[in-house]
């Protein structure tokens, strides 16, 4: 007879790790499945100075390492495997992976999100050849070179400031004349002598054969085209949910975010969602971790009500 866990968590970012911590601490038999690197987007973030209580010079990878160790100490089991299919209809949920099939009384979906493409010509062709979506991963390749950052949110300006530690210059390109990012981030970027801004503009094309050599930029108000000579381009224009596995199995919005109530319940009994996969107004490490804690607590109550001896 197959082993049945109290809860299975899919995804090892802050939401999944917090869910693992809270579930295991409540003496639930907990399994966390992660297909790649633990931490999700947080593992690619250099500075995390807006996470409450974070120590000086706290990085995404160091915070994730502490979260994982803490969840493991309380009893969360971890496996590296890729989920191929889920069966959510029965009282026992089945998670079919490449290596093995797992079963649980509850499922917490914490698969997160992935970077949205910029949508300009030659972006795919030059991806990894000068075009990147992770400053922490690739910044050192552009030491003493000129780079561009596309976007106007928190991620774009945070990473632009981080890139100045390596690059000779950083040009931020944003389609509007105002930023969505927090004012403190905007002010920090504006004070940095290495950062320049091109506003009311979008990237039309990436130029280069084998490697990126420059960008064609279009002013959205005048239609004027101009060339920008850069060696690197970092795209930070938002994220899309990693929810393909669950389409038609739980309720989603048009974007593909899973819809839950305030206790992280999906519309399928025993199934919960937490973090960036979920429809929500603020996507940050702190809200992902909070989601995970709530999902695990609600899952525990669900088991008590539906699996009592």
C-alpha positions as CSV (number, residue, x, y, z in Angstrom):
1,X,0.0,0.0,0.0
2,X,1.3,3.4,-1.0
3,X,2.4,5.8,1.7
4,X,-0.1,8.6,2.1
5,X,1.3,11.9,3.4
6,X,-0.8,14.4,5.3
7,X,0.2,17.1,2.8
8,X,2.3,17.4,-0.3
9,X,3.7,20.8,-1.3
10,X,4.7,21.4,-4.9
11,X,7.4,24.1,-5.1
12,X,10.4,25.1,-2.9
13,X,10.2,28.9,-2.9
14,X,9.3,31.0,0.2
15,X,5.6,29.9,0.0
16,X,6.4,26.2,-0.2
17,X,9.1,26.3,2.5
18,X,6.9,28.3,4.9
19,X,4.1,25.8,4.3
20,X,6.6,23.0,5.0
21,X,7.7,24.6,8.2
22,X,4.2,25.2,9.5
23,X,2.9,21.8,8.4
24,X,5.8,19.8,9.9
25,X,5.7,21.8,13.1
26,X,2.1,20.8,13.5
27,X,3.2,17.1,13.3
28,X,1.8,16.7,9.8
29,X,3.6,14.1,7.6
30,X,4.9,16.6,5.0
31,X,6.6,16.1,1.7
32,X,7.9,19.0,-0.5
33,X,8.6,18.4,-4.2
34,X,10.9,20.7,-6.1
35,X,12.0,20.1,-9.6
36,X,15.0,22.6,-9.7
37,X,16.7,25.0,-7.4
38,X,15.1,25.8,-4.0
39,X,14.0,29.4,-3.6
40,X,12.4,30.2,-6.9
41,X,12.8,33.9,-7.8
42,X,14.1,34.7,-4.3
43,X,17.2,32.5,-5.0
44,X,18.1,34.9,-7.8
45,X,17.7,38.1,-5.7
46,X,20.9,39.6,-4.4
47,X,19.5,42.1,-1.8
48,X,16.5,41.5,0.5
49,X,16.5,44.5,2.7
50,X,12.7,44.7,2.8
51,X,12.1,41.4,4.5
52,X,11.3,42.1,8.1
53,X,14.0,41.1,10.5
54,X,16.5,40.3,7.7
55,X,20.1,40.7,8.8
56,X,22.4,43.2,7.2
57,X,23.5,42.2,3.7
58,X,20.8,39.5,3.6
59,X,20.7,37.8,0.2
60,X,18.0,35.7,-1.4
61,X,20.0,32.5,-1.4
62,X,21.1,32.9,2.3
63,X,17.5,33.5,3.4
64,X,16.2,30.5,1.4
65,X,19.0,28.3,2.9
66,X,17.8,29.2,6.5
67,X,14.2,28.6,5.5
68,X,14.9,25.2,4.1
69,X,17.0,24.2,7.1
70,X,14.3,25.3,9.5
71,X,11.6,23.3,7.7
72,X,13.9,20.3,7.6
73,X,14.6,20.5,11.3
74,X,10.9,20.3,12.0
75,X,10.5,17.2,9.8
76,X,9.6,18.3,6.3
77,X,10.9,15.7,3.8
78,X,12.3,16.9,0.5
79,X,12.5,15.3,-2.9
80,X,13.9,16.5,-6.2
81,X,11.4,15.4,-8.9
82,X,9.3,16.9,-11.7
83,X,5.6,16.7,-11.4
84,X,4.0,15.4,-14.7
85,X,0.4,15.2,-13.7
86,X,-2.0,15.6,-10.7
87,X,-5.3,13.9,-9.9
88,X,-7.2,16.1,-7.5
89,X,-10.7,14.6,-7.7
90,X,-10.5,11.9,-5.1
91,X,-10.3,12.3,-1.3
92,X,-6.6,11.2,-1.7
93,X,-4.7,13.5,-4.1
94,X,-2.3,11.8,-6.5
95,X,0.9,13.5,-7.7
96,X,2.5,11.7,-10.6
97,X,6.2,12.6,-11.0
98,X,9.0,11.4,-13.3
99,X,10.6,9.2,-10.6
100,X,7.6,8.2,-8.5
101,X,3.9,8.7,-7.8
102,X,3.0,10.3,-4.4
103,X,-0.3,10.4,-2.5
104,X,-1.6,12.8,0.1
105,X,-4.7,13.9,2.0
106,X,-4.0,17.5,1.0
107,X,-2.1,19.4,-1.7
108,X,-0.5,22.8,-1.4
109,X,0.4,24.3,-4.8
110,X,3.4,26.7,-4.5
111,X,4.9,26.5,-8.0
112,X,5.5,30.3,-8.3
113,X,5.9,32.3,-11.5
114,X,8.5,32.8,-14.3
115,X,9.8,36.0,-16.0
116,X,7.6,37.5,-18.7
117,X,9.3,38.1,-22.0
118,X,10.0,41.7,-23.2
119,X,8.3,40.9,-26.5
120,X,10.9,42.5,-28.9
121,X,12.5,41.2,-32.0
122,X,15.4,38.8,-31.6
123,X,14.8,38.4,-27.9
124,X,14.6,34.6,-28.0
125,X,17.5,34.3,-30.4
126,X,19.8,36.4,-28.1
127,X,18.6,35.0,-24.8
128,X,21.7,33.9,-22.9
129,X,23.9,35.8,-25.4
130,X,23.5,39.2,-23.8
131,X,19.8,39.1,-22.8
132,X,19.1,37.9,-19.3
133,X,16.2,37.7,-16.8
134,X,18.4,37.3,-13.7
135,X,20.9,40.0,-12.5
136,X,22.2,37.9,-9.7
137,X,22.9,35.0,-12.1
138,X,24.6,37.0,-14.8
139,X,25.8,40.4,-13.5
140,X,29.5,39.4,-13.3
141,X,29.5,38.6,-17.1
142,X,29.1,42.3,-17.7
143,X,31.8,43.7,-15.5
144,X,32.9,47.1,-16.8
145,X,30.4,46.9,-19.7
146,X,27.3,48.9,-20.6
147,X,23.9,47.3,-19.9
148,X,20.2,48.1,-20.1
149,X,17.4,47.2,-17.8
150,X,13.8,47.0,-19.1
151,X,11.0,47.7,-16.6
152,X,9.7,50.1,-14.1
153,X,8.7,48.0,-11.1
154,X,10.5,47.1,-7.8
155,X,12.5,44.3,-9.4
156,X,13.7,46.4,-12.3
157,X,15.1,49.2,-10.1
158,X,16.4,46.9,-7.4
159,X,18.4,44.9,-10.0
160,X,19.5,48.1,-11.8
161,X,21.1,49.3,-8.6
162,X,22.7,45.9,-8.1
163,X,24.1,45.9,-11.6
164,X,26.0,49.1,-11.0
165,X,28.3,47.0,-8.8
166,X,29.6,45.4,-11.9
167,X,28.6,47.4,-15.0
168,X,30.2,50.6,-16.3
169,X,26.7,52.0,-16.9
170,X,23.1,51.0,-16.5
171,X,20.3,52.4,-18.7
172,X,16.8,51.9,-17.4
173,X,14.2,51.8,-20.2
174,X,10.6,52.2,-19.2
175,X,7.4,52.6,-21.3
176,X,5.9,55.2,-19.0
177,X,7.2,58.5,-17.6
178,X,6.6,57.4,-14.0
179,X,7.7,54.2,-12.2
180,X,5.5,51.6,-10.4
181,X,8.4,50.9,-8.0
182,X,8.5,52.1,-4.4
183,X,9.6,55.7,-4.1
184,X,12.6,54.8,-2.0
185,X,13.8,52.5,-4.8
186,X,13.3,55.2,-7.4
187,X,15.2,57.8,-5.3
188,X,18.0,55.3,-4.7
189,X,18.3,54.7,-8.5
190,X,18.2,58.4,-9.3
191,X,21.0,59.1,-6.9
192,X,23.3,56.5,-8.5
193,X,25.7,58.1,-10.9
194,X,26.0,55.0,-13.0
195,X,22.2,54.9,-13.8
196,X,20.6,56.7,-16.8
197,X,16.9,56.7,-17.7
198,X,15.1,56.5,-21.0
199,X,11.4,57.0,-20.3
200,X,8.2,56.8,-22.5
201,X,10.1,54.2,-24.6
202,X,10.1,50.5,-25.5
203,X,12.6,48.2,-27.0
204,X,11.7,47.3,-30.6
205,X,14.6,45.0,-31.5
206,X,17.8,43.5,-30.1
207,X,20.7,43.7,-32.6
208,X,23.6,41.3,-32.9
209,X,24.4,38.1,-34.7
210,X,26.0,35.8,-32.1
211,X,25.9,38.2,-29.1
212,X,23.9,41.3,-28.2
213,X,25.4,44.4,-29.7
214,X,22.7,47.0,-29.1
215,X,19.0,47.8,-28.9
216,X,16.6,49.7,-31.1
217,X,14.4,51.9,-28.9
218,X,11.1,53.5,-29.9
219,X,9.6,56.5,-28.1
220,X,5.9,55.6,-27.6
221,X,4.8,59.3,-27.8
222,X,6.7,60.4,-30.9
223,X,7.4,57.1,-32.7
224,X,11.0,58.1,-33.1
225,X,13.5,55.2,-33.3
226,X,17.0,55.4,-31.8
227,X,20.0,53.0,-31.2
228,X,21.5,52.2,-27.8
229,X,24.8,50.5,-27.7
230,X,24.9,48.0,-24.9
231,X,26.6,44.7,-24.2
232,X,23.8,43.3,-22.0
233,X,20.0,43.7,-21.5
234,X,18.1,42.6,-18.4
235,X,14.4,42.2,-18.8
236,X,12.2,42.7,-15.7
237,X,8.6,43.3,-16.9
238,X,6.7,41.0,-14.6
239,X,6.0,37.3,-14.2
240,X,3.5,34.7,-15.3
241,X,2.2,31.9,-13.1
242,X,3.6,28.4,-13.5
243,X,0.1,26.9,-13.5
244,X,-0.1,24.8,-16.7
245,X,-0.3,21.5,-14.7
246,X,-3.5,22.7,-13.0
247,X,-5.5,24.1,-15.9
248,X,-9.0,22.7,-15.9
249,X,-8.4,21.2,-12.4
250,X,-8.7,24.3,-10.2
251,X,-10.3,27.7,-10.8
252,X,-8.0,30.3,-12.4
253,X,-8.3,33.8,-13.6
254,X,-7.6,34.9,-17.2
255,X,-3.9,35.3,-16.5
256,X,-3.6,31.8,-15.2
257,X,-3.3,32.7,-11.5
258,X,-5.1,30.2,-9.2
259,X,-8.0,31.7,-7.4
260,X,-8.3,31.1,-3.6
261,X,-10.1,32.4,-0.6
262,X,-8.3,34.3,2.2
263,X,-7.4,30.9,3.8
264,X,-5.7,29.7,0.6
265,X,-8.4,27.2,-0.3
266,X,-8.9,26.4,-4.0
267,X,-12.3,25.4,-5.3
268,X,-11.4,21.7,-5.0
269,X,-11.6,20.4,-1.4
270,X,-8.2,19.6,0.1
271,X,-6.3,21.7,-2.4
272,X,-4.6,25.0,-1.5
273,X,-2.4,27.5,-3.3
274,X,0.2,29.9,-1.9
275,X,2.6,32.5,-3.2
276,X,3.1,33.9,-6.7
277,X,0.9,31.2,-8.3
278,X,-2.1,32.7,-6.5
279,X,-4.3,35.7,-7.6
280,X,-3.1,38.5,-5.2
281,X,-2.2,42.2,-5.1
282,X,1.3,42.0,-3.7
283,X,3.9,39.5,-4.7
284,X,6.8,39.6,-2.2
285,X,8.8,37.2,-0.1
286,X,6.8,38.2,3.0
287,X,3.4,37.6,1.4
288,X,4.5,34.3,-0.1
289,X,5.7,33.1,3.3
290,X,2.4,34.3,4.9
291,X,0.4,32.4,2.3
292,X,2.4,29.2,3.0
293,X,1.8,29.5,6.7
294,X,-2.0,30.0,6.2
295,X,-2.2,27.2,3.6
296,X,-0.6,24.7,6.0
297,X,-2.7,25.7,8.9
298,X,-5.9,25.5,6.8
299,X,-4.8,22.1,5.5
300,X,-4.3,20.8,9.0
301,X,-7.9,21.9,9.9
302,X,-9.2,20.2,6.7
303,X,-7.6,16.9,7.7
304,X,-9.0,17.1,11.2
305,X,-12.5,17.6,9.8
306,X,-12.3,15.1,7.0
307,X,-10.0,12.3,8.2
308,X,-10.8,12.0,11.9
309,X,-10.7,8.4,13.2
